[in-house]
Amino acid sequence: KLGREVAVKLIASHRLNSPQAAKRFEAEMRAVGQLSHPSIVVAHDAREVDGVAVLVTEYIAGLDLAEVVRRTGPLSIPDACEILRLVAQALDYIAAQGFVHRDVKPSNIMLSAKGQLKILDLGLARYVNQEDAGGMTGTGQIMGTIDYASPEQISASHDVDLRSDVYSLGCT
């Protein structure tokens, strides 16, 4: 109705497996919606629709980093360093706001047709040092993508911070 393109992400229903988890998801997404950084995708809305968590963000026309590498081969050293710098700055901002991304990987780094870089997929983001009392990260459940996850994210996904995101960025 507003005439703007958006991206809609459906978040696994197990993330809302209890009233406390649903409440925490809502609170975290409300906070994520307040993030404002040139290298972080803008979140427009987050809600539960018919038992499914929905995250609505700005649409970025372009390719994710994984697809860029697939199509063109390895990045040049200057290009790789610039991408790492921009992502690291955005992750530092996310951490300064009290969050950890938990799923940094090439397919969550978007390069727009206009040359902008945006970090995507804040659907797994959570407050650092927040108790997992809501059950959103169940026992034995790994949050993120295993190939890019830090050892502490694999062993205790509720106990991660910026260092885990930096590890994932290094794997990228």
For each residue, the residues with C-beta under 8 A, 3 or more apart:
1:
2:
3:
4: 59
5: 59 61
6: 44 56 57 58 59
7: 41 56 57 58 59 60
8: 54 55 56
9: 54 55 56 57 121 123
10: 52 53 54
11: 15 25 52 53 54 55 123
12: 15 53
13: 16 17 51 52 53
14: 17 138
15: 11 12 21 25 53 136
16: 13 21 22 25 48 51 53
17: 13 14 21 135 136 138
18: 21 22 134 135
19: 22 23
20: 23 24 133 134 135
21: 15 16 17 18 24 25 134 135 136
22: 16 18 19 25 26 48
23: 19 20 26 27 134
24: 20 21 27 28 130 134 136
25: 11 15 16 21 22 28 29 46 48 53 134 136
26: 22 23 29 30 46 47 48
27: 23 24 30 31
28: 24 25 31 32 125 126 127
29: 25 26 32 33 43 46 55
30: 26 27 33 34 46
31: 27 28 34 35 97 98 99 127
32: 28 29 35 43 46 99 122 125
33: 29 30 43 44 45 46
34: 30 31 97
35: 31 32 40 43 93 94 97 99 122
36: 40 42
37: 40 89 90 93 94
38: 116
39: 86 87 89 90 116 117 118 119
40: 35 36 37 90 93 94 118 119 122
41: 7 57 58 60 110 118 119 120 122
42: 36 57 58
43: 29 32 33 35 46 55 56 57 122
44: 6 33 56 57 58
45: 33 54 55 56
46: 25 26 29 30 32 33 43 53 54 55 56
47: 26 53 54
48: 16 22 25 26 51 52 53 54
49: 52 54
50:
51: 13 16 48
52: 10 11 13 48 49
53: 10 11 12 13 15 16 25 46 47 48 123
54: 8 9 10 11 45 46 47 48 49
55: 8 9 11 29 43 45 46 122 123
56: 6 7 8 9 43 44 45 46
57: 6 7 9 41 42 43 44 120 122
58: 6 7 41 42 44
59: 4 5 6 7
60: 7 41 110 112 116 118 120
61: 5 112 113
62: 110 111 112 113 114 116
63: 67 68 71 110 111
64: 67 68 106 107 108 109 110 111 120
65: 68 69 83 106 107 109 110 111 172
66: 69 70 105 106 107
67: 63 64 70 71 107
68: 63 64 65 71 72 75 111
69: 65 66 72 73 74 75 106
70: 66 67
71: 63 67 68
72: 68 69 75
73: 69
74: 69 80
75: 68 69 72 79 80 83
76: 79 80
77: 80 81
78: 81 82
79: 75 76 82 83
80: 74 75 76 77 83 84
81: 77 78 84 85
82: 78 79 85 86
83: 65 75 79 80 86 87 109 111 117
84: 80 81 87 88 169
85: 81 82 88 89
86: 39 82 83 89 90 117
87: 39 83 84 90 91 104 109 117 119 169 172
88: 84 85 91 92 166 169
89: 37 39 85 86 92 93
90: 37 39 40 86 87 93 94 119
91: 87 88 94 95 101 104 119 162 165 166 169
92: 88 89 95 96 162
93: 35 37 40 89 90 96 97
94: 35 37 40 90 91 97 99 100 101 119 125 162 165
95: 91 92 98 99 100 128 161 162 165
96: 92 93
97: 31 34 35 93 94
98: 31 95 127 128
99: 31 32 35 94 95 122 125 126 127 128
100: 94 95 125 126 128 160 161 162 164 165
101: 91 94 104 119 121 122 124 125 165 168
102: 124 125 126 143 144 153 157 160 164 165
103: 108 121 123 124 143 144 145 148 168
104: 87 91 101 108 109 119 148 165 168 169 172
105: 66 108 109 144 145 147 148 168 171 172
106: 64 65 66 69 109 172
107: 64 65 66 67
108: 64 103 104 105 119 120 121
109: 64 65 83 87 104 105 106 117 118 119 120 172
110: 41 60 62 63 64 65 117 118 119 120
111: 62 63 64 65 68 83 115 116 117
112: 60 61 62 115 116 117 118
113: 61 62
114: 62
115: 111 112
116: 38 39 60 62 111 112
117: 39 83 86 87 109 110 111 112
118: 39 40 41 60 109 110 112
119: 39 40 41 87 90 91 94 101 104 108 109 110 122
120: 41 57 60 64 108 109 110
121: 9 101 103 108 124
122: 32 35 40 41 43 55 57 99 101 119 125
123: 9 11 53 55 103
124: 101 102 103 121 143 144
125: 28 32 94 99 100 101 102 122
126: 28 99 100 102 130 136 137
127: 28 31 98 99 130
128: 95 98 99 100 160 161 162
129: 161
130: 24 126 127
131: 158
132: 135 136 137 158
133: 20
134: 18 20 21 23 24 25
135: 17 18 20 21 132 138
136: 15 17 21 24 25 126 132
137: 126 132 141 143 157 158
138: 14 17 135 141
139:
140:
141: 137 138 157
142: 146 149 153 154 157
143: 102 103 124 137 153 157
144: 102 103 105 124 148 149 153 157 168
145: 103 105 148 149
146: 142 149 154
147: 105 171
148: 103 104 105 144 145 168 171 172
149: 142 144 145 146 153 154 164 168
150: 153 154 160 163 164 167 168
151: 154 155 167
152: 155 156 159 160 163 164
153: 102 142 143 144 149 150 156 157 160 164 167 168
154: 142 146 149 150 151 157
155: 151 152
156: 152 153 159 160
157: 102 137 141 142 143 144 153 154 160
158: 131 132 137
159: 152 156
160: 100 102 128 150 152 153 156 157 163 164 165
161: 95 100 128 129 164 165
162: 91 92 94 95 100 128 165 166
163: 150 152 160 166 167
164: 100 102 149 150 152 153 160 161 167 168
165: 91 94 95 100 101 102 104 160 161 162 168 169
166: 88 91 162 163 169 170
167: 150 151 153 163 164 170 171
168: 101 103 104 105 144 148 149 150 153 164 165 171 172
169: 84 87 88 91 104 165 166 172
170: 166 167
171: 105 147 148 167 168
172: 65 87 104 105 106 109 148 168 169
